[in-house]
Amino acid sequence: MTERIFNFSAGPAVLPVPVLEEAQRDMLSLPGVGMSVMEISHRSKTFDEIIARAESGLRELMGIPSNYHILFLQGGASLQFSMVPMNFLPSEGSADYVLTGSWGKKALKEAKKVGGVNVAATMADGGFTRVPSREEMSLNPHAAYVHMTSNETIEGVQWKREPNVGNVPLVSDASSDILSRAIDVNKYAIIYAGAQKNMGPSGVTLVILREDLLQHIPENLPTMLDYRIHVENKSLYNTPNTWGIYILSLVCKWLQEKGGLAGMERENEQKAQLIYDAIDATDFYRGHADVDCRSTMNVTFRLPAEELEKKFVAEATAQGLDGLKGHRSVGGIRASIYNAFPRAGCEALVSFMKDFERRNG
Ligand SMILES: *Cc1c(COP(=O)(O)O)cnc(C)c1O
């Protein structure tokens, strides 16, 4: 096998080696099937079992109650920016959006095309470095829903607990921290996430949807944009991303074998802390997010000058630490360290950081 490097990419991102190995082993023929997963019908018994395993794996890991539907859709989290308001924002109504970074802004932009929106809070002024306090949010008690982004992937800002939104349905874009920690699904009406950060390859979008919401969906939506259709057809109205769902099912199995989300959460916190400690130890590195909302998944920081940041990325890449360049909109460095990212990679980054500062500080 050729050697794997440390992949800090924000997404598509690193996958667990045992998952890749199993997929590789069964690539030519799933055991007892004689064909690969990419070559079988999505209506076959074999695929039925795969999608059922993906669903039951998620239900067990996240403790998803039976009054929530689990959907495997396409179009990425970006299509959910439109589907959520098309299904749940009545033309006369209004939805609350809490903006803690770039993805929330994109979700808002799409909602505005559908109906009324209220920006309940925006952290743009501070450069998206934290989440708002309860007092900073002007929530509308009659809102159709409140939309939040549980982890802003670009800025590295994460909600550590859900905002209290009363009885208004809470919708969360959890694309970059789903399955990274235990959460109480009952606090949410909808959780959606593209798979390519923490669950599998790109091309599958997970939607967890509370049953009672279905009754609010208007008639005559385009079929593929109507959650009801996907619920009725168990995500098989059209051909889903069979390969992606298969990999997702293997990722769930890997997480279950690791002991579930509580253990994963502890590991993620420890991994992130290694890097944050290195940032906090010196003035050379400056963390982007406030300490109490910094992300365990995307660690964002700056160096004293852009030239140094370029040099940092180039030298790190040469040493097998790949994908550390920050998003073009915020610059700096971003270390994405999802579930499958090994602790050894965090340790390697920390020692590189210390060495780089010694030579350039
Ligand atoms: C990556 C990301 C998206 C966009 O996902 P796509 O699947 O590419 O549409 C949306 N929201 C968050 C928080 C993300 O990290």
The ligand as an SDF file (V2000), in Angstrom:
LIG
                    3D

 15 15  0  0  0  0  0  0  0  0999 V2000
  -19.7750   21.8880    3.4370 C   0  0  0  0  0  0  0  0  0  0  0  0
  -20.9250   22.5470    4.0710 C   0  0  0  0  0  0  0  0  0  0  0  0
  -22.0890   22.8610    3.3490 C   0  0  0  0  0  0  0  0  0  0  0  0
  -22.2160   22.6080    1.8640 C   0  0  0  0  0  0  0  0  0  0  0  0
  -22.3600   21.2800    1.6160 O   0  0  0  0  0  0  0  0  0  0  0  0
  -22.6070   20.7000    0.1430 P   0  0  0  0  0  0  0  0  0  0  0  0
  -22.8920   19.2790    0.4430 O   0  0  0  0  0  0  0  0  0  0  0  0
  -21.3600   20.9480   -0.6420 O   0  0  0  0  0  0  0  0  0  0  0  0
  -23.7660   21.4110   -0.4310 O   0  0  0  0  0  0  0  0  0  0  0  0
  -23.1340   23.4390    4.0200 C   0  0  0  0  0  0  0  0  0  0  0  0
  -23.0670   23.7000    5.3350 N   0  0  0  0  0  0  0  0  0  0  0  0
  -21.9720   23.4080    6.0600 C   0  0  0  0  0  0  0  0  0  0  0  0
  -21.9520   23.7120    7.5210 C   0  0  0  0  0  0  0  0  0  0  0  0
  -20.8720   22.8220    5.4560 C   0  0  0  0  0  0  0  0  0  0  0  0
  -19.7820   22.5360    6.1750 O   0  0  0  0  0  0  0  0  0  0  0  0
  1  2  1  0
  2  3  1  0
  2 14  2  0
  3  4  1  0
  3 10  2  0
  4  5  1  0
  5  6  1  0
  6  7  2  0
  6  8  1  0
  6  9  1  0
 10 11  1  0
 11 12  2  0
 12 13  1  0
 12 14  1  0
 14 15  1  0
M  END
$$$$
